[in-house]
């Protein structure tokens, strides 16, 4: 890791552009290099989204966890990680994270939808 935040940001923007243009496969190495240059929760989130787009959920869940480790107060990252926890059967932990998100951002739709789905699953 060379630790160049400016280069990491340039790579991050390139990765986003590739994702937005429907090229998740091409975005992966660019985003991985960005994450290696300067670890950031948003970059891990984009890596997770790219892997999900490619149908590689188990690999995506690794990046959801990494993103949460880097940016636990990011609502988007936290909800993505909560989804990974649900897939791993760790619903109690997922529910706790979602409650924290909703405490910060009471109207955050993705968190509301996932916690509602978890509640319905209990019934």
C-alpha positions as CSV (number, residue, x, y, z in Angstrom):
1,X,0.0,0.0,0.0
2,X,1.5,3.3,-1.1
3,X,-1.0,5.4,0.7
4,X,-1.6,8.1,-1.9
5,X,-5.1,9.5,-1.1
6,X,-5.3,11.6,-4.2
7,X,-4.5,8.7,-6.5
8,X,-7.0,6.6,-4.5
9,X,-9.7,9.2,-5.1
10,X,-9.0,9.4,-8.8
11,X,-9.2,5.6,-9.0
12,X,-12.4,5.6,-6.9
13,X,-14.0,8.1,-9.4
14,X,-12.9,5.9,-12.3
15,X,-14.5,2.9,-10.6
16,X,-17.7,4.7,-10.1
17,X,-17.8,5.7,-13.7
18,X,-17.3,2.2,-14.8
19,X,-20.0,0.9,-12.5
20,X,-22.4,3.6,-13.8
21,X,-21.7,2.6,-17.4
22,X,-22.5,-1.1,-16.6
23,X,-19.0,-2.4,-16.4
24,X,-18.7,-3.9,-12.9
25,X,-16.0,-6.4,-14.0
26,X,-13.8,-3.6,-15.2
27,X,-14.5,-1.5,-12.1
28,X,-13.2,-4.3,-9.7
29,X,-9.5,-3.9,-10.2
30,X,-9.7,-0.1,-10.3
31,X,-11.7,0.0,-7.0
32,X,-9.4,-2.6,-5.4
33,X,-6.4,-0.5,-6.2
34,X,-8.1,2.5,-4.8
35,X,-8.9,0.6,-1.6
36,X,-5.3,-0.5,-1.4
37,X,-4.0,3.0,-1.9
38,X,-6.2,4.5,0.8
39,X,-8.8,2.4,2.6
40,X,-12.2,4.0,2.7
41,X,-15.7,2.8,3.5
42,X,-17.2,4.2,0.4
43,X,-14.7,2.4,-1.8
44,X,-15.4,-0.9,-0.1
45,X,-19.2,-0.2,-0.6
46,X,-18.6,0.3,-4.3
47,X,-16.6,-3.0,-4.5
48,X,-19.5,-4.8,-2.8
49,X,-22.0,-3.3,-5.3
50,X,-19.8,-4.3,-8.2
51,X,-19.5,-7.9,-6.9
52,X,-23.2,-8.1,-6.3
53,X,-23.8,-7.0,-9.9
54,X,-21.6,-9.9,-11.0
55,X,-23.6,-12.3,-8.8
56,X,-20.7,-12.8,-6.4
57,X,-22.6,-12.3,-3.1
58,X,-20.1,-14.1,-0.8
59,X,-17.2,-11.9,-2.0
60,X,-19.4,-8.8,-1.8
61,X,-20.3,-9.6,1.8
62,X,-16.5,-9.5,2.6
63,X,-16.4,-5.9,1.4
64,X,-19.6,-5.0,3.2
65,X,-17.8,-6.0,6.4
66,X,-14.7,-4.1,5.4
67,X,-16.7,-1.0,4.6
68,X,-18.4,-1.2,8.0
69,X,-15.0,-1.5,9.7
70,X,-13.8,1.6,7.9
71,X,-17.0,3.7,8.1
72,X,-19.5,2.4,10.7
73,X,-21.4,5.6,10.7
74,X,-22.1,5.5,7.0
75,X,-25.8,4.6,6.7
76,X,-25.4,3.0,3.2
77,X,-22.4,0.9,4.4
78,X,-24.1,-0.1,7.6
79,X,-27.3,-1.2,5.8
80,X,-25.2,-3.2,3.3
81,X,-23.3,-4.8,6.2
82,X,-26.6,-5.6,8.0
83,X,-27.8,-7.3,4.8
84,X,-24.6,-9.4,4.8
85,X,-25.2,-10.3,8.5
86,X,-28.8,-11.4,7.6
87,X,-27.5,-13.7,4.9
88,X,-25.0,-15.1,7.4
89,X,-27.9,-15.8,9.9
90,X,-26.8,-13.1,12.3
91,X,-30.1,-11.3,12.5
92,X,-29.8,-10.0,16.0
93,X,-26.6,-8.1,15.2
94,X,-28.1,-6.9,11.9
95,X,-31.1,-5.6,13.8
96,X,-28.9,-3.7,16.2
97,X,-27.0,-2.0,13.4
98,X,-30.2,-1.1,11.7
99,X,-31.6,0.4,14.9
100,X,-28.4,2.5,15.2
101,X,-28.9,3.7,11.6
102,X,-32.5,4.6,12.3
103,X,-31.5,6.5,15.4
104,X,-29.2,8.7,13.3
105,X,-31.4,8.9,10.3
106,X,-35.0,8.0,11.1
107,X,-36.3,8.3,7.6
108,X,-33.5,6.3,5.9
109,X,-35.6,4.0,3.6
110,X,-33.2,1.1,3.0
111,X,-32.8,0.6,6.8
112,X,-36.5,0.9,7.4
113,X,-37.3,-1.7,4.7
114,X,-34.7,-4.2,5.9
115,X,-35.7,-3.9,9.6
116,X,-39.4,-4.3,8.6
117,X,-38.5,-7.4,6.5
118,X,-36.7,-8.8,9.5
119,X,-39.7,-8.1,11.7
120,X,-42.0,-9.9,9.2
121,X,-39.6,-12.8,9.1
122,X,-40.0,-13.3,12.9
123,X,-43.8,-13.4,12.6
